[in-house]
């Protein structure tokens, strides 16, 4: 049986008092009713029962409202604040007005959270000091690797990409947007790679020459090399442009990623996410159109630098002045930009194999899905909504706008980035990453757990103030 929330339990408790009182009164009146013979007395008994029942219900309801407002809601808010500080690393000021009727419980809890946060901060300072040298050595290593004139791709045993450099990114983007945790076979011919791996096993060699073809037919030559302990392999291919900028994108923890399809049993942290936002000509998804679309990827609980999608969109119509005042995008600015169908198609490629995240997701998804039939990409990804995630953590009674969430969780939005697609997408991503450990602390650690909890709060999205 699904666990009941605190406020639901309290409602049931007061309902039990009310109906229990009515039942006791009914028994007493019934005993008196049995001894009465006069019809007028019987009528008086019935009138007394109705008046007593109604009065008891009003009295209990009034006491419950006071209890809910001054005890149940503050306890729920206090619980959310403590989880945010303990598990989310939030260090915003504690609002004592919310718990002023709980006596010393609020200040005591705030002091405990403050001491715990101080201990965590001290431990983090020690760890930061000890890893400073490693960070410097890492930068030297990355500079050294960047000077090697080859495209480098590191892959785990599930053929998911763990590392790629700038040369490899140029190779990959000819086929699909480069992405950590993406399948190597979204870019290169599977048969050639698997055949080379088989030859490595048969000859018991660590490295072997390889000639591989991309999905678009481009031929690359180089080497394939097995990692120690069969943790995966890497490809070293001939360069495309030796003078190109060569940033490196990687997450070595993905070497331990378990193979298999993503489903509701998948841990949240194992899911790749695309956090996105859009700006539009208006607020009606049936009649208005996109003017900007942006997203960024989260892998293994971190925003992946360099894996971002950001484009203006030409809606094919004049952008209203009222909309321009919100997002600052004019009709002249979108001239020559992709139309909505092309932009949504490119964004669909960017979202491959990922779960989507947005703030008030139904609004943005309505614009994307309207063009799904025309660009061939159905946006049927699993979707998380930070409005509903906030309701799960903080309760339905709180305000769940993006600005309110950022303030509550200590996320800073640069003023000029607010109401830009990328600015709001990045703020939503930071909000999600701070909500993630709090959700896990509530026992919501898998995709299925969170989707089920969101379904219980769906009615919140009917409120336009999100």
C-alpha positions in Angstrom: 0.0 0.0 0.0 1.3 3.5 -0.9 2.5 5.4 2.1 0.2 8.3 3.1 1.6 11.8 3.4 1.7 13.6 6.8 -1.2 16.0 5.9 -3.3 13.1 4.6 -2.8 11.2 7.8 -3.9 14.3 9.8 -7.0 14.8 7.7 -7.9 11.1 8.3 -7.3 11.5 12.0 -9.6 14.5 12.3 -12.2 12.7 10.1 -12.1 9.8 12.5 -12.7 12.2 15.5 -15.6 13.8 13.7 -17.4 10.6 12.6 -16.5 8.9 15.8 -18.1 11.7 17.7 -21.2 11.5 15.5 -21.4 7.8 16.0 -21.2 8.1 19.8 -23.8 10.8 19.8 -26.0 8.7 17.5 -25.8 5.7 20.0 -26.7 7.9 22.9 -29.7 9.5 21.1 -30.8 6.1 19.9 -30.8 4.8 23.5 -33.0 7.7 24.5 -35.1 7.3 21.4 -36.0 3.8 22.4 -37.4 5.0 25.8 -39.5 7.8 24.3 -43.0 7.3 23.1 -44.2 10.8 22.4 -43.8 11.7 18.7 -42.9 15.2 19.5 -40.0 13.9 21.7 -38.9 11.6 18.9 -38.8 14.6 16.5 -36.8 16.6 19.0 -34.3 13.7 19.3 -33.9 13.8 15.5 -33.5 17.5 15.4 -30.9 17.3 18.2 -29.0 14.6 16.3 -28.8 16.7 13.1 -27.8 19.8 14.9 -25.2 18.0 17.0 -23.7 16.3 13.9 -23.5 19.5 11.9 -22.0 21.4 14.8 -19.5 18.7 15.5 -18.4 18.6 11.8 -18.0 22.4 11.8 -16.0 22.4 15.0 -13.7 19.5 13.9 -13.2 21.1 10.5 -12.3 24.4 12.1 -9.8 22.8 14.5 -8.4 20.8 11.6 -7.8 24.0 9.5 -6.0 25.6 12.4 -3.9 22.5 13.0 -3.2 22.1 9.3 -2.1 25.7 8.9 -0.1 26.0 12.1 1.3 22.4 12.6 0.9 20.1 9.5 2.1 22.6 6.9 5.0 23.9 9.0 6.1 20.3 9.7 6.1 19.5 6.0 8.0 22.7 5.2 10.5 22.0 8.0 11.0 18.5 6.6 11.6 19.8 3.1 14.0 22.5 4.4 16.0 19.9 6.4 16.3 17.6 3.4 17.4 20.5 1.1 20.2 21.4 3.5 21.3 17.9 4.4 21.1 16.2 1.0 21.0 19.1 -1.5 23.7 21.3 0.0 21.4 24.3 0.2 22.6 27.1 2.4 19.9 29.7 2.1 18.4 31.5 5.1 16.0 29.5 7.2 12.5 31.0 7.2 11.5 30.8 10.8 8.0 32.4 10.1 6.9 29.1 8.6 7.5 27.2 11.8 6.8 29.9 14.4 4.0 27.8 16.0 6.2 24.7 16.5 7.9 26.2 19.5 11.6 25.5 19.7 11.5 22.8 17.1 12.2 25.1 14.2 15.3 26.9 15.7 16.6 23.5 17.0 16.3 21.9 13.5 17.9 25.0 11.9 20.8 24.8 14.3 21.3 21.1 13.7 21.2 21.7 9.9 23.7 24.6 10.3 26.1 22.5 12.3 25.9 19.6 9.9 26.4 21.9 6.9 29.4 23.4 8.6 30.9 19.9 9.1 30.3 19.1 5.5 31.8 22.3 4.4 34.9 21.7 6.4 35.2 18.2 4.9 34.8 19.6 1.4 37.5 22.2 2.1 39.9 19.5 3.2 39.1 17.4 0.1 39.5 20.4 -2.2 42.9 21.2 -0.8 44.0 17.6 -1.2 42.8 17.4 -4.8 44.2 20.7 -6.0 47.4 19.1 -7.1 45.5 16.4 -9.0 43.4 19.0 -10.7 46.6 20.8 -11.9 48.1 17.5 -13.2 44.8 16.7 -14.9 45.0 20.0 -16.8 48.5 19.3 -17.9 47.5 15.9 -19.1 44.5 17.2 -21.0 46.8 19.8 -22.8 49.2 17.0 -23.6 46.5 14.8 -25.1 45.1 17.7 -27.0 48.3 18.0 -28.9 48.1 14.4 -30.2 47.0 14.7 -33.9 44.4 12.0 -33.8 40.7 11.7 -33.1 40.3 9.8 -29.8 37.1 8.0 -28.7 36.9 5.9 -25.5 34.1 3.4 -25.2 32.9 1.1 -22.4 31.9 -2.6 -22.8 28.3 -1.5 -23.7 29.8 0.5 -26.7 28.7 3.7 -25.0 31.0 6.7 -25.4 33.0 7.7 -22.3 35.4 10.2 -23.8 35.9 12.1 -27.1 38.2 14.9 -28.0 37.6 17.8 -30.4 38.7 15.9 -33.5 36.4 13.0 -32.6 33.6 15.6 -32.1 34.1 16.8 -35.6 33.9 13.3 -36.9 30.8 12.5 -34.8 28.8 15.6 -35.6 28.8 14.7 -39.3 26.5 11.8 -38.3 24.7 13.0 -35.1 25.2 15.4 -32.2 28.2 14.2 -30.1 27.2 12.9 -26.7 28.6 11.1 -23.8 26.8 7.8 -23.1 25.7 7.7 -26.7 26.2 4.5 -28.7 29.4 4.4 -30.8 27.3 2.8 -33.5 25.2 6.0 -34.0 28.4 7.3 -35.7 30.5 4.4 -37.0 29.7 1.1 -38.8 29.0 -1.5 -36.2 30.3 -4.5 -38.2 33.7 -3.0 -38.7 34.2 -2.2 -35.0 32.9 -5.6 -33.8 35.1 -7.4 -36.4 38.2 -5.5 -35.2 37.4 -6.4 -31.6 37.0 -10.0 -32.5 40.4 -10.0 -34.2 41.9 -8.5 -31.1 40.5 -11.3 -29.0 41.7 -14.0 -31.4 45.2 -12.6 -31.6 45.4 -11.7 -27.9 46.8 -8.3 -28.8 46.2 -5.0 -27.1 46.1 -2.9 -30.2 45.4 -3.4 -33.9 45.0 -1.4 -37.1 41.4 -0.6 -38.1 39.6 0.8 -41.1 36.1 1.9 -40.3 33.3 3.6 -42.2 31.0 6.2 -40.7 27.2 5.9 -41.2 27.4 8.5 -44.0 30.2 6.6 -45.8 33.3 8.5 -44.7 36.3 6.1 -44.3 38.7 6.5 -41.4 41.8 4.6 -40.5 43.7 4.2 -37.3 44.0 1.9 -34.3 41.7 0.1 -31.9 43.0 -0.7 -28.4 41.6 -2.7 -25.6 41.6 -1.2 -22.1 43.0 -3.2 -19.1 40.6 -5.5 -17.2 38.4 -5.5 -20.3 36.8 -2.2 -19.2 36.3 -1.2 -22.8 38.3 0.0 -25.7 39.4 3.2 -27.5 39.6 4.2 -31.1 42.5 6.4 -32.4 41.6 7.6 -35.9 43.4 9.8 -38.4 42.9 13.5 -37.9 40.4 15.7 -39.7 41.8 19.1 -38.9 45.0 19.2 -36.9 44.7 22.9 -36.2 41.2 22.6 -34.8 40.4 23.5 -31.2 40.6 20.2 -29.2 38.6 20.3 -26.0 38.1 16.9 -24.4 34.7 15.7 -23.0 34.8 12.7 -20.7 33.4 10.9 -17.7 35.5 7.9 -16.7 32.9 6.6 -14.3 30.8 5.6 -17.4 33.3 2.8 -17.9 31.3 1.0 -15.2 27.9 1.7 -16.7 25.8 -1.4 -16.8 24.4 -2.4 -20.3 20.7 -2.6 -20.9 17.7 -0.5 -21.9 16.6 2.5 -19.9 13.3 1.8 -18.2 11.4 2.7 -15.0 13.7 0.5 -12.9 16.7 2.5 -14.0 18.3 4.6 -11.2 17.8 8.3 -11.8 21.5 9.0 -11.8 22.1 6.4 -14.5 19.7 8.2 -16.9 21.0 10.7 -19.5 18.9 13.8 -19.4 18.3 16.7 -21.8 17.0 19.8 -20.0 15.3 22.2 -22.4 13.3 25.4 -22.7 11.7 27.4 -25.5 10.7 31.0 -26.2 7.6 31.5 -28.4 5.4 34.1 -30.1 2.7 33.6 -27.4 1.2 31.3 -24.9 -1.1 29.3 -27.2 0.6 26.1 -28.4 -2.1 25.6 -31.0 -1.7 29.0 -32.7 1.7 30.4 -31.6 5.1 29.3 -32.7 8.7 28.8 -31.5 11.3 31.6 -31.8 14.1 30.0 -29.8 14.9 26.4 -28.6 17.7 25.4 -26.3 18.8 22.4 -24.3 21.8 20.9 -22.5 22.7 17.4 -21.5 23.1 15.9 -18.0 25.1 12.7 -17.7 25.9 10.9 -14.4 24.5 13.8 -12.4 26.6 16.5 -14.1 26.0 19.1 -16.8 28.2 18.1 -19.8 30.2 21.0 -21.0 30.1 21.3 -24.8 27.0 19.2 -25.3 24.4 22.0 -25.8 21.7 22.9 -28.4 20.8 26.5 -28.9 19.1 28.0 -31.9 16.8 30.9 -32.9 13.8 29.7 -34.8 12.0 31.6 -37.6 8.3 31.3 -36.9 7.3 32.5 -40.3 5.4 35.4 -38.9 5.9 38.7 -37.1 6.9 38.4 -33.4 4.3 40.4 -31.3 5.7 43.3 -29.3 4.3 41.8 -26.1 6.4 38.6 -26.6 9.5 40.7 -27.6 9.2 42.5 -24.2 9.5 39.1 -22.5 12.3 37.4 -24.3 13.9 40.2 -26.3 13.8 38.3 -29.7 12.6 40.4 -32.6 11.4 39.5 -36.1 14.7 40.7 -37.6 16.8 38.6 -35.3 15.2 35.3 -36.5 15.7 36.0 -40.2 17.6 33.1 -41.8 17.2 30.9 -38.7 15.7 27.3 -39.1 12.0 27.0 -39.4 10.1 25.2 -36.5 10.1 21.9 -38.3 13.8 21.9 -39.0 14.7 23.1 -35.5 12.5 20.5 -33.9 14.1 17.8 -36.1 17.6 18.8 -35.1 16.6 19.0 -31.5 15.1 15.5 -31.7 18.5 14.2 -32.8 20.2 16.0 -29.9 17.8 14.2 -27.5 18.5 10.7 -28.6 18.3 8.1 -25.8 17.7 10.8 -23.1 14.9 11.7 -20.7 13.6 15.2 -21.1 13.3 17.7 -18.3 11.6 21.1 -18.4 9.8 23.5 -16.1 6.1 23.3 -16.9 6.9 20.7 -19.5 3.5 20.3 -21.2 3.7 23.8 -22.5 7.1 23.3 -24.3 6.3 19.8 -25.4 3.1 20.9 -27.1 5.2 23.0 -29.5 7.7 20.2 -30.2 5.1 17.5 -30.7 3.0 19.7 -33.0 5.8 19.3 -35.6 6.7 15.7 -34.8 4.8 14.2 -37.8 6.6 16.6 -40.2 10.2 16.0 -39.1 9.9 12.3 -38.5 10.9 12.4 -34.9 8.3 11.7 -32.3 9.0 13.2 -28.9 8.0 10.1 -27.0 10.8 10.3 -24.4 10.1 10.0 -20.7 9.6 13.4 -19.2 10.3 15.0 -15.8 8.8 18.3 -14.8 10.6 20.5 -12.2 7.2 22.0 -11.2 6.0 18.6 -10.1 9.4 17.6 -8.6 9.2 20.7 -6.5 5.7 19.8 -5.3 7.0 16.3 -4.3 9.8 17.9 -2.2 8.1 21.0 -0.8 4.4 20.2 -1.0 1.5 21.6 -3.0 1.1 24.7 -0.8 4.4 26.3 -1.9 5.0 28.5 -5.0 6.6 26.5 -7.8 7.7 29.2 -10.3 11.2 28.9 -11.7 12.2 32.1 -9.9 10.8 30.8 -6.6 12.6 27.5 -7.0 15.9 29.2 -7.8 15.6 31.4 -4.7 14.7 28.4 -2.5 17.5 26.2 -3.8 20.2 28.9 -4.0 20.4 28.9 -7.9 21.5 32.2 -9.3 20.2 33.4 -12.7 22.0 36.2 -14.4 19.3 38.9 -15.1 20.1 39.0 -18.8 19.8 35.2 -19.2 16.3 35.1 -17.7 13.6 34.4 -20.3 16.2 33.2 -22.8 15.8 29.6 -23.8 19.4 28.6 -22.8 19.4 30.7 -19.6 16.2 29.2 -18.4 17.3 25.7 -19.5 20.5 26.1 -17.5 18.6 27.3 -14.4 16.2 24.4 -14.7 19.1 22.0 -14.9 20.7 23.5 -11.8 17.4 23.2 -10.0 17.0 19.6 -11.0 20.5 18.7 -9.8 19.8 20.2 -6.4 16.4 18.4 -6.2 17.9 15.1 -7.2 19.6 14.1 -3.9 16.5 15.3 -2.0 14.3 13.1 -4.0 16.7 10.2 -3.4 16.6 10.9 0.3 12.8 10.5 0.1 13.2 7.1 -1.4 12.6 8.1 -5.0 15.7 6.8 -6.6 14.4 5.2 -9.8 12.7 6.6 -12.9 9.5 4.7 -12.0 9.4 6.0 -8.5 9.6 9.6 -9.6 7.1 9.2 -12.5 4.6 7.7 -10.1 5.1 10.5 -7.6 4.7 13.1 -10.3 1.4 11.6 -11.4 0.0 12.3 -8.0 0.7 16.0 -8.4 -0.4 16.5 -12.0 -3.3 18.8 -11.2 -0.7 21.4 -10.1 0.1 22.1 -13.8 -3.4 23.4 -14.3 -2.3 26.4 -12.3 -1.0 29.0 -14.8 1.4 30.6 -12.3 4.3 28.1 -12.8 
